[in-house]
Amino acid sequence: MMGILVAEDTKAKGRTFVRSPLIFLSIAVMACGLILLSQGLWIHAKAYAAQFLLERAFTQSIATGEKVKPWAWADTWPVARIEAPRLAASAIALNGASGQALAFGPGHLQNTPKAGETGTAVYAAHRDTHFAFLKDIKKGDLIRITRTDGKTYTYRATQMSVARWDEAQIDIHAAGSQLVLATCYPFDAVTQGPFRYLVYATSIQ
């Protein structure tokens, strides 16, 4: 009888030993998931909260004609408001498209013309925050760009395409006033890839 109890006790200890690593692994996976979730929520919260400060700085820029930084340590400043009226989408764009700038809003690529000038103005933003609405843009939709000098230019979306970042067909010296809004693709991806979603638009003014 004692031998049977010892055997059963040994089996129970073995089962406990096997379960412990599984429990530890489950806890570790859950912890990683919570960390990733909190990071994702923080990125979204930071992106949208920053837009309030950018909106204030943008309004001050229009009123004063000066470059107004959204916060003291910022290395960029608002240059335009991008709106898609049909989708009720709006975002304040910053000067330059560095990683730091794109964390807070769309960025105007500095080697491209300003909206309203001859050539193609290019603005880029993250697909899961400020340019998430691009997936819903349709051919014929209007896109408005308001600059810090108070001038507003209206464009009509003409086509959408997907291309590798190094193969995008964008002519910054194109005739007339053109616009391209760019973001990463596909929209539901969780890691950055080589493809970009491009919305092309032409001025109707």
Number of C-alpha atoms within 10 A of each C-alpha: 6 7 8 9 10 11 12 12 12 12 12 12 12 11 11 11 11 11 12 11 11 11 11 11 12 12 12 12 12 12 12 12 12 12 12 12 12 12 12 13 12 11 16 17 13 14 18 17 12 17 20 14 16 26 18 15 23 32 15 18 22 19 12 12 13 13 16 22 20 22 13 7 7 11 12 19 22 29 27 30 20 22 18 19 12 12 13 8 15 18 23 28 31 27 20 22 21 15 11 13 20 21 20 27 27 30 30 27 17 13 10 18 19 22 27 22 15 16 20 25 26 25 27 26 25 21 21 17 19 26 22 17 16 20 16 10 18 15 14 12 16 21 23 19 25 21 22 23 15 15 12 16 18 19 23 20 21 15 15 18 12 18 15 14 16 9 11 15 12 16 13 18 14 12 11 12 23 28 30 21 24 26 25 26 22 17 17 10 11 8 8 10 12 12 17 24 24 26 22 21 25 19 19 11 10
